[in-house]
Amino acid sequence: MSFRRSASNPAADGRLGRRSLLKAAGASALGATLLSTTVGAGRAHAATAADVIIIGAGYAGATVARELALKGLKPLVLEAQNRIGGRVFTTTYAGAQIEAGAGWLGPQQPLIHAELRRYNIGTYEDVAAEQFILPGTQGFQTLDPTAALTSLDQLWSTFYSGSANYFERPYDPLYRADLLQSVDPLSLADRLGQLSLSPTEKQWLNSETSVYSGGSSSLGALTGMAQWIQLAGGTYGEYTTTMSLRPVGGMIAVLQKMLTEAQADVRLSSPVKKVTQSGGTVTVETTSGATFTAPAVVVATSTNTWKNITFSPGLPTAHKRASSEGIGIPHATKVWVHVQGSIPPSVAQAGEGSPILMMVPQVKTAKGRLYVAFTGPSLDVANASAVQTAVQQLLPGTTVLEYQAMEWAKQQYTGGWGLRRPGQLLGLFPAIEQPHGRILFAGGDIAKGWHGAFIEGAIESGFRAAGQAATLV
Ligand SMILES: Cc1cc2nc3c(=O)[nH]c(=O)nc-3n(C[C@H](O)[C@H](O)[C@H](O)COP(=O)(O)OP(=O)(O)OC[C@H]3O[C@@H](n4cnc5c(N)ncnc54)[C@H](O)[C@@H]3O)c2cc1C
C-alpha cells in the first residue's frame, strides 16, 4: 500500500488531523504487514515551528506530546508506521475486538488509571478461567483455579524470595543497589537452577519465565521479573491481576485521547533515520529526506530500534549498549486462536521448549472461543497443522477453526516487549534516563517502575522525558 503526496491533502504527506486519529489507530487488519507506507517521497525539507520533535507515536510519545502541550509547547510527532500505537494495536478478529499487542492492565498501575479517569474511559474484567491445565508427572493435569493458583503462589514465593529486600522500594529500583550486586547478574534460568524443584515444578515456573524472556529463560534477568512482582504487591496472586482488566474501546483508546488533547501534529509513515545536534538545535531527517528542526527531540521508540537511527554526535555508552544488547526480547509471538470444543475456559501452560507456552481464554464466539496463545520459538506459526497439533496438546478435544499470529520481534519499528537482560539494571541505570545534550529518551523499555512489558512504564517515562524536554525549550 502506498500513497502519492499531494500538497492539497494533509493526510497524503502523513499529517494527521484529529478525526483521522481514530481511523489510523485501527487502519491495518491484524496480520497485515505493519511496515510503514512510503508516504510523501519527501524530497522537500519541511519547515516546522515545533518546540519539541517526538520520534514515535506509542504510549511514551503520546504522553510526551500531551504533557508538553499542557505546558503550552508545540509538539511534532514523527511516526514510522502508518498507524499510531506501536506495540499497542487494537483491531478486530473473528467478529471481536482484539489486541494484537498489549492486552491487559492491572489494578495496581496508577498512571494508566489516572489517564482512564481523565478521559472517562471505563474498564471491564477479562474472562475468568474455570480450570488450569498444567504439566503433570504423566502428561498434563487439570486443576481448579484455586488449587492451581495456591500451588503456583507457593512456588513463585520461593523463586522470588529476597526480592522484597532488594526491591525495598520497587519504584526506585536502585534504592538497594548494594543488595542487587549479587542478584542482578542472575538470569531467570540461573534462579531456577538454584532451587530444588521437581521436574514438574520446574515446568510450572519455566513456562512463564521463558514466555517473558522470549524463548530461553537464560535471556531474562531475575531482577526484571522480581521487580514486577514487588510492584504488583509482592505475591504471584497479585501479579496475575496485571492481566485482569481491559479498557473500553481497547488499549488504543487512552493513547488516541492523549494525542487529541495535545492537538499534536502527527506525521505517519515518517521513519526517522538521522538526528543531528548542532548549537542550540536538533535536526531530524526522515528516510524520505524531509528534515525538521527544534530545540529538543524526544526519542520515544523501543530501545532495540535506537541503533537504526544515526545520531550525531553518537549515543552515550549506556544507550549504545542498551540498543546493541537489546531490552526488547528476541521472540514475542502472540497468536489469536479461534477454538471449537466443549472445554471450559482454561488457562493452559507448558514447559520451556514447548511449541505453545501459555494459552489464556478470551471471549466466547458463536462457534467456540477465542484464546490468546504465547508461543515458543520452536513453533512455526506459518504451519497451520503444527499450530493445530500444539493447541490440541494443551486443549485436548478442541479444533482450531482459524488463527492469526503477530510475530512482534520481527516488526522492524517496534520489536517485542521488553525484559532486561542479566546485569542491565545496574549496568544501564540511571544513565539510560539521562539526556544526551538536547535529545531525551522515553519508552516502556527504560521505565523505572513497570518497565518492558507494560504501558504503565511507557507513560511513566513519557512524564519524565517531557519534564526534561521542557527545560531545554
Ligand atoms: C505482544 C505484546 C503483548 C504485550 N502485552 C502487554 C500487556 O498486556 N499490558 C501492558 O501494559 N503492556 C503490554 N505490552 C507492552 C507494551 O505494549 C509496551 O510496553 C508499550 O506499548 C511500549 O510503548 P512505547 O511507547 O515505549 O513503545 P512503542 O509502542 O514501541 O512505540 C514506539 C513507536 O515508535 C515508532 N518508531 C520506531 N522507530 C521509529 C523511527 N525510526 N522513526 C519514527 N518512528 C519510529 C514505532 O513505530 C512505534 O509506533 C505488550 C507488548 C507486546 C509486543
The ligand as a Tripos MOL2 file, in Angstrom:
@<TRIPOS>MOLECULE
LIG
   53    58     1     0     0
SMALL
NO_CHARGES

@<TRIPOS>ATOM
      1 C1          2.6550   -8.9510   22.2420 C.3       1 LIG1
      2 C2          2.7600   -7.8990   23.3070 C.ar      1 LIG1
      3 C3          1.9680   -8.0000   24.4230 C.ar      1 LIG1
      4 C4          2.0220   -7.0320   25.4220 C.ar      1 LIG1
      5 N1          1.1590   -7.1200   26.4750 N.ar      1 LIG1
      6 C5          1.0600   -6.0800   27.3280 C.ar      1 LIG1
      7 C6          0.0000   -6.0420   28.2730 C.ar      1 LIG1
      8 O1         -0.8310   -6.9590   28.3380 O.2       1 LIG1
      9 N2         -0.0890   -4.9580   29.0980 N.ar      1 LIG1
     10 C7          0.7790   -3.9100   29.0050 C.ar      1 LIG1
     11 O2          0.6300   -2.9390   29.7710 O.2       1 LIG1
     12 N3          1.7910   -3.9200   28.1070 N.ar      1 LIG1
     13 C8          1.9480   -4.9790   27.2700 C.ar      1 LIG1
     14 N4          2.9270   -4.9850   26.3290 N.ar      1 LIG1
     15 C9          3.9650   -3.9520   26.3770 C.3       1 LIG1
     16 C10         3.5020   -2.6140   25.8160 C.3       1 LIG1
     17 O3          2.9060   -2.8130   24.5680 O.3       1 LIG1
     18 C11         4.7200   -1.7020   25.6490 C.3       1 LIG1
     19 O4          5.4520   -1.6510   26.8620 O.3       1 LIG1
     20 C12         4.3220   -0.2710   25.3100 C.3       1 LIG1
     21 O5          3.3070   -0.2410   24.3310 O.3       1 LIG1
     22 C13         5.5580    0.4590   24.8210 C.3       1 LIG1
     23 O6          5.2370    1.7660   24.4220 O.3       1 LIG1
     24 P1          6.3780    2.7140   23.8720 P.3       1 LIG1
     25 O7          5.7220    3.9870   23.5050 O.co2     1 LIG1
     26 O8          7.5200    2.7360   24.8040 O.co2     1 LIG1
     27 O9          6.9520    1.9680   22.5660 O.3       1 LIG1
     28 P2          6.2100    1.5250   21.2280 P.3       1 LIG1
     29 O10         4.8170    1.1270   21.4870 O.co2     1 LIG1
     30 O11         7.1120    0.5480   20.5710 O.co2     1 LIG1
     31 O12         6.1580    2.8610   20.3640 O.3       1 LIG1
     32 C14         7.2700    3.3440   19.6550 C.3       1 LIG1
     33 C15         6.8150    3.9380   18.3420 C.3       1 LIG1
     34 O13         7.9770    4.4320   17.6610 O.3       1 LIG1
     35 C16         7.8440    4.1660   16.2860 C.3       1 LIG1
     36 N5          9.1820    4.1790   15.6830 N.ar      1 LIG1
     37 C17        10.1790    3.2740   15.8120 C.ar      1 LIG1
     38 N6         11.2630    3.6460   15.1150 N.ar      1 LIG1
     39 C18        10.9490    4.8340   14.5300 C.ar      1 LIG1
     40 C19        11.6570    5.7300   13.6820 C.ar      1 LIG1
     41 N7         12.9150    5.4870   13.2790 N.pl3     1 LIG1
     42 N8         11.0240    6.8580   13.2620 N.ar      1 LIG1
     43 C20         9.7560    7.1490   13.6620 C.ar      1 LIG1
     44 N9          9.0370    6.3320   14.4670 N.ar      1 LIG1
     45 C21         9.6360    5.1800   14.9010 C.ar      1 LIG1
     46 C22         7.1730    2.8110   16.2380 C.3       1 LIG1
     47 O14         6.5720    2.5650   15.0020 O.3       1 LIG1
     48 C23         6.1750    2.9100   17.3940 C.3       1 LIG1
     49 O15         4.9290    3.3820   16.9650 O.3       1 LIG1
     50 C24         2.9210   -5.9500   25.3120 C.ar      1 LIG1
     51 C25         3.7490   -5.8440   24.1960 C.ar      1 LIG1
     52 C26         3.6740   -6.8140   23.1980 C.ar      1 LIG1
     53 C27         4.5580   -6.6920   21.9860 C.3       1 LIG1
@<TRIPOS>BOND
     1     1     2 1
     2     2     3 ar
     3     2    52 ar
     4     3     4 ar
     5     4     5 ar
     6     4    50 ar
     7     5     6 ar
     8     6     7 ar
     9     6    13 1
    10     7     8 2
    11     7     9 ar
    12     9    10 ar
    13    10    11 2
    14    10    12 ar
    15    12    13 ar
    16    13    14 ar
    17    14    15 1
    18    14    50 ar
    19    15    16 1
    20    16    17 1
    21    16    18 1
    22    18    19 1
    23    18    20 1
    24    20    21 1
    25    20    22 1
    26    22    23 1
    27    23    24 1
    28    24    25 2
    29    24    26 1
    30    24    27 1
    31    27    28 1
    32    28    29 2
    33    28    30 1
    34    28    31 1
    35    31    32 1
    36    32    33 1
    37    33    34 1
    38    33    48 1
    39    34    35 1
    40    35    36 1
    41    35    46 1
    42    36    37 ar
    43    36    45 ar
    44    37    38 ar
    45    38    39 ar
    46    39    40 ar
    47    39    45 ar
    48    40    41 1
    49    40    42 ar
    50    42    43 ar
    51    43    44 ar
    52    44    45 ar
    53    46    47 1
    54    46    48 1
    55    48    49 1
    56    50    51 ar
    57    51    52 ar
    58    52    53 1
@<TRIPOS>SUBSTRUCTURE
     1 LIG1         1 GROUP 0 **** ****
